[in-house]
Amino acid sequence: MYLKVLLLCGICRRRLSGEAPPAGTTWPVDHLRYDMEQKTFDPDGVGVANGSYFGLPFDPETARLVLVSAPWDVTVSYGAGTAFAPDAIIEASTQLDFHDPLAPGAWRRGIATADVDYTLLETSQRLRSDAERVIDHLEGGGSPDDDYVVRKLRRVNEGCAAMNANIEAQAARWLEAGKTVGLVGGDHSTPYGLIRALGKRHEAFGILHLDAHCDLRDAYEGFAYSHASIMYNVLRDVPQVVRIAQVGVRDFSETEANLAAATERIVTFDDLALSTAAFRGETWDAQCQRIVASLPQEVYVSFDIDALTFENCPHTGTPVSGGLTFNEAVWLVATLVRSGRRIIGFDMVEVCPSADDRIDAITGARVLWKLCGQTLLSEVRTQN
């Protein structure tokens, strides 16, 4: 592996930070914090398999953005495997080049990987067998009140509550240290703890929710913290979330549709409505501006990979025809940042790696990179 030795003199610092910040902005002094925990790191060299996302050398204590991993997929209702996404994305991310025209040099402010708590993965695998028995029982016509599944449901719900507490504690640690936190799942139940932690630190914020599903089900399949219930639980438990803009949704129940229509805290930009607008001549840029206009100044981005079209995530657990292209999704997040809004945190969930096809992990790594860059850029723009 070829790595250049970089001297930490003023000239080298200027070379390492050679990418200009976006027009009209300047990078804060702390973009030099990466003053290289690993002094041999070469951003133009071979990707470093060091166990961190993107092979970056940053330490969580000095980086601006900290990525927390949640290897968990207990309640997935169709295809399992997203618990293995963090490791698969870490591996795929070392093949990514760092230049991002939409956020040039933003990564230099520091993107660090928090230690992965693999006890979550162990617990997830153990509880998954209980959850599968519950799901099989319900699909066979049984009830969640039947004696056969009551104890199993209790174990799953208690385990999910413990996972939420774990993620909230991890997030709180870094938020208290002044960091921005992103989460890599795992299924879509996993960001609940991070969103709760943010709710305790922000008076009001919105959620830009990219997904094929509304996730507004109340304890779906009896699981209090189902991956299909994340936004229902957020509405119930995090009053600081004043608006959820759901984008690309195209598979949801009548009850979910009625709930979304009944509250001003949800605005829906479903896949059919977006396509209809495009068919009638509205550009994607104009649609993105409409979506962004519905959100407050501070925004959390929740990105379920199944918001994208099939070719981007062929093995995701609950795939749905239709969806956004990769570039449409990226343009939407970039439009959010160009509007002057600040991203206060994000998640990227439901990537399901396959032993025979790396495209899911590759897409996940690139979505994560874009979210990191736009998040860091949004902080720069709001400081200037």
C-alpha positions in Angstrom: 0.0 0.0 0.0 1.5 3.3 -1.1 1.1 6.2 1.4 2.9 9.5 1.1 4.5 10.9 4.3 3.0 14.3 4.8 4.9 16.9 6.9 2.7 19.0 9.1 4.1 22.4 8.1 2.1 25.4 7.0 2.8 24.7 3.3 1.6 21.1 3.6 -1.5 22.2 5.5 -2.3 24.5 2.6 -1.8 21.8 0.1 -3.9 19.3 2.1 -6.7 21.8 2.3 -6.2 22.9 -1.3 -9.9 22.4 -2.3 -11.6 25.7 -2.1 -14.7 26.1 0.1 -18.0 26.8 -1.6 -18.4 30.3 -3.0 -19.2 32.9 -0.4 -18.0 30.7 2.5 -14.7 30.1 4.4 -13.7 26.9 6.2 -13.6 27.4 10.0 -10.2 26.9 11.6 -11.2 23.5 12.9 -11.0 22.0 9.4 -7.3 21.6 10.2 -8.1 19.4 13.2 -7.3 16.5 11.1 -3.6 17.5 11.5 -3.4 13.9 11.0 -3.8 11.5 13.8 -2.2 9.3 11.2 0.6 11.5 9.7 0.9 9.2 6.6 -2.7 9.6 5.5 -2.9 10.4 1.7 -6.4 11.5 0.6 -5.4 10.7 -3.0 -3.8 7.4 -2.2 -5.0 3.8 -1.7 -8.1 3.4 0.5 -7.0 2.4 4.0 -8.8 -0.5 5.6 -8.5 0.7 9.2 -12.0 -0.2 10.4 -13.3 3.3 10.0 -15.8 4.6 7.5 -14.0 5.7 4.3 -10.6 4.7 5.9 -10.3 8.2 7.3 -7.8 8.9 10.1 -9.9 11.1 12.4 -10.4 10.5 16.0 -14.0 11.1 17.5 -12.6 13.5 20.1 -11.2 15.9 17.4 -13.5 15.3 14.4 -16.6 17.5 13.8 -18.9 14.6 12.8 -19.1 11.3 14.6 -20.7 8.2 13.0 -22.4 5.8 15.3 -23.2 2.3 14.1 -26.3 0.2 14.9 -25.9 -3.4 13.8 -29.5 -4.4 14.5 -32.5 -5.8 12.5 -34.7 -7.7 15.0 -38.1 -6.5 13.7 -37.6 -6.5 9.9 -40.8 -7.9 8.5 -39.5 -9.3 5.2 -35.8 -9.7 4.3 -33.2 -9.7 7.1 -29.5 -8.9 7.0 -29.3 -5.2 7.5 -27.6 -5.8 10.8 -24.5 -6.5 8.8 -24.6 -3.2 6.9 -22.2 -1.2 9.1 -19.3 -3.6 8.5 -20.2 -4.0 4.8 -20.4 -0.2 4.3 -17.1 0.3 6.1 -15.5 -2.2 3.7 -17.0 -0.7 0.6 -16.3 2.9 1.6 -12.6 2.5 1.2 -13.1 2.3 -2.6 -14.6 5.8 -2.7 -12.7 8.9 -3.9 -13.0 12.0 -1.7 -13.7 14.8 -4.1 -17.3 15.8 -3.9 -18.3 18.7 -6.3 -21.3 19.5 -4.1 -19.2 19.8 -0.9 -15.6 20.2 -1.9 -13.2 19.6 1.0 -16.0 19.4 3.6 -14.6 16.0 4.9 -11.5 17.8 6.1 -13.5 19.1 9.1 -13.4 15.5 10.4 -15.5 12.4 9.9 -14.8 9.9 12.7 -16.1 6.4 13.4 -17.2 5.7 17.0 -16.4 2.2 18.3 -19.0 -0.3 17.1 -20.8 -2.0 20.0 -21.0 -5.5 18.7 -23.1 -6.7 21.7 -25.9 -5.1 19.7 -25.3 -7.5 16.8 -25.2 -10.5 19.2 -28.4 -9.5 20.8 -30.1 -8.8 17.5 -29.2 -12.2 16.2 -30.5 -13.8 19.4 -33.8 -11.9 19.4 -34.3 -12.3 15.7 -35.3 -15.9 16.2 -38.1 -14.8 18.6 -39.3 -12.1 16.2 -39.4 -14.6 13.2 -41.6 -16.9 15.2 -43.9 -14.1 16.1 -44.1 -13.0 12.4 -44.7 -16.6 11.2 -47.4 -17.0 13.8 -49.2 -13.8 12.7 -48.9 -14.6 9.0 -50.5 -17.9 9.8 -53.5 -16.2 11.2 -52.5 -16.0 14.8 -52.9 -13.1 17.2 -50.2 -11.2 19.1 -52.2 -12.0 22.3 -51.8 -15.8 21.9 -49.8 -17.4 24.7 -47.4 -18.8 22.1 -46.0 -15.4 21.2 -46.7 -13.2 24.3 -43.3 -14.0 26.0 -41.5 -13.7 22.7 -43.0 -10.3 22.0 -42.1 -9.2 25.5 -38.4 -10.3 25.1 -38.2 -8.5 21.7 -39.8 -5.3 23.0 -37.5 -5.2 26.0 -34.5 -5.9 23.8 -35.5 -3.1 21.4 -36.0 -0.7 24.3 -32.5 -1.5 25.5 -31.1 -0.9 22.0 -32.8 2.5 21.9 -31.2 3.4 25.3 -27.8 2.2 24.0 -28.0 4.4 20.9 -29.3 7.4 22.8 -26.4 7.1 25.3 -23.9 6.8 22.5 -25.4 9.8 20.7 -25.6 11.9 23.9 -22.0 11.3 24.7 -20.9 12.9 21.4 -23.6 15.6 21.3 -22.5 16.7 24.8 -19.0 16.9 23.4 -20.2 19.3 20.8 -20.2 16.9 17.9 -22.7 16.3 15.1 -23.8 12.7 15.1 -24.8 10.5 12.1 -26.1 6.9 12.5 -25.5 4.0 10.2 -28.1 1.2 10.6 -29.3 -1.4 10.8 -33.0 -1.3 10.3 -35.1 1.8 10.5 -35.9 1.4 14.2 -32.3 2.2 15.1 -32.4 6.0 14.8 -35.0 6.4 17.5 -32.4 6.9 20.3 -30.5 9.5 18.3 -33.7 11.5 17.5 -34.7 11.4 21.2 -31.2 12.7 22.1 -31.6 15.5 19.6 -35.0 16.3 21.0 -33.5 16.9 24.4 -31.1 19.5 22.9 -33.2 21.3 20.3 -36.4 23.3 20.8 -37.8 22.5 17.4 -36.6 20.7 14.2 -37.9 18.9 11.2 -37.2 15.6 9.6 -36.5 15.1 5.9 -37.6 11.5 5.6 -36.7 9.7 2.4 -38.3 6.2 2.2 -40.5 3.9 0.3 -42.7 3.6 3.4 -44.3 6.0 5.8 -43.3 4.0 8.9 -46.4 5.3 10.7 -47.7 2.0 12.0 -48.5 1.7 15.7 -46.5 -1.3 17.1 -46.5 -3.1 13.8 -46.8 -6.9 14.3 -46.8 -6.3 18.0 -43.3 -4.8 18.1 -43.4 -1.6 20.0 -40.2 -0.4 18.2 -40.7 -1.9 14.8 -38.8 -0.7 11.8 -42.2 0.2 10.4 -43.1 2.3 13.4 -40.2 4.7 13.7 -42.0 7.9 12.6 -45.1 7.0 14.6 -42.9 6.7 17.7 -41.1 9.9 16.9 -44.4 11.8 16.6 -45.6 10.4 19.9 -42.4 10.7 21.9 -40.4 13.6 20.4 -42.6 16.8 20.4 -39.7 18.8 19.3 -40.1 17.3 15.9 -42.5 19.9 14.4 -42.6 18.7 10.8 -41.8 15.4 9.0 -41.5 15.8 5.2 -41.9 12.3 3.8 -40.5 11.9 0.3 -40.8 9.1 -2.2 -43.2 7.0 -0.1 -45.2 4.6 -2.2 -46.2 1.7 0.0 -48.3 2.5 3.0 -51.6 1.5 4.6 -54.9 3.5 4.7 -54.4 4.1 8.4 -51.0 5.6 7.8 -52.4 7.8 5.0 -55.2 9.0 7.3 -52.7 9.7 10.1 -50.5 11.7 7.8 -53.4 13.7 6.5 -54.8 14.4 10.0 -51.7 16.2 11.4 -49.9 19.3 10.3 -46.7 17.7 11.6 -46.5 15.5 8.5 -46.4 16.6 4.9 -46.3 13.9 2.2 -44.5 14.1 -1.1 -45.4 10.6 -2.3 -43.8 8.9 -5.3 -47.0 9.1 -7.4 -47.4 12.9 -6.7 -43.8 13.5 -7.5 -44.0 11.6 -10.8 -47.3 13.3 -11.7 -45.7 16.7 -11.2 -42.7 15.7 -13.4 -45.1 14.4 -16.1 -46.8 17.8 -16.1 -43.5 19.6 -16.5 -42.3 20.6 -13.1 -38.6 20.2 -12.8 -37.0 18.1 -10.1 -35.2 21.2 -8.8 -38.5 23.0 -8.4 -40.0 20.0 -6.6 -37.0 19.9 -4.3 -37.5 23.6 -3.4 -41.2 22.9 -2.6 -40.2 20.0 -0.3 -37.5 22.0 1.4 -39.8 25.0 1.9 -42.0 22.8 4.1 -39.2 22.3 6.7 -37.9 24.5 9.5 -34.4 25.9 9.9 -32.9 22.9 11.6 -33.4 19.5 10.0 -32.6 15.9 10.7 -32.3 13.7 7.6 -33.6 10.1 7.8 -32.5 8.2 4.7 -33.9 4.7 4.2 -32.1 3.2 1.2 -35.3 1.8 -0.2 -36.3 5.3 -1.1 -34.1 4.7 -4.1 -34.9 2.7 -7.2 -34.2 -1.1 -7.3 -30.9 -0.9 -9.1 -29.4 1.0 -6.2 -30.5 -1.4 -3.5 -31.6 -4.8 -5.0 -31.3 -6.7 -1.7 -32.9 -4.2 0.7 -35.3 -5.9 3.1 -38.6 -4.4 1.9 -38.1 -3.3 -1.7 -40.8 -1.4 -3.6 -41.1 -0.5 -7.3 -40.6 3.1 -8.2 -38.5 5.5 -6.1 -35.9 8.2 -6.5 -32.7 7.9 -8.5 -29.4 8.4 -6.6 -28.9 11.8 -8.1 -32.4 12.9 -7.3 -32.0 12.0 -3.7 -28.6 13.8 -3.5 -30.0 16.9 -5.2 -32.8 17.0 -2.7 -30.3 17.0 0.3 -28.1 19.5 -1.4 -31.1 21.8 -2.1 -31.9 21.6 1.7 -28.4 22.9 2.4 -28.4 25.5 -0.3 -31.5 26.9 1.3 -29.5 27.9 4.4 -31.0 25.2 6.6 -28.7 23.2 8.9 -28.6 19.5 9.2 -28.4 18.6 12.9 -28.0 14.9 12.4 -28.9 12.0 10.1 -29.3 8.3 9.6 -28.8 6.0 6.7 -30.6 2.7 7.2 -31.9 -0.6 5.6 -28.8 -1.3 3.5 -28.8 -5.1 3.2 -25.5 -6.5 2.0 -25.2 -9.6 -0.2 -22.4 -12.0 -0.5 -22.9 -12.2 -4.2 -23.5 -8.6 -5.0 -21.8 -5.5 -3.5 -24.0 -2.9 -5.0 -26.1 -2.3 -1.9 -23.0 -1.6 0.3 -21.5 0.5 -2.5 -24.6 2.6 -2.8 -24.8 2.8 1.0 -21.3 4.0 1.2 -21.9 6.7 -1.3 -25.1 7.9 0.2 -23.3 8.1 3.5 -20.5 10.1 2.0 -23.0 12.6 0.5 -24.9 12.9 3.8 -21.6 13.5 5.7 -20.5 16.2 3.2 -23.8 18.0 3.1 -24.1 17.9 6.9 -20.6 19.5 7.3 -21.3 22.0 4.6 -24.6 23.0 6.2 -22.7 24.0 9.4 -20.3 26.1 7.4 -23.0 27.9 5.5 -25.0 28.7 8.7 -21.9 30.0 10.4 -21.1 32.5 7.6 
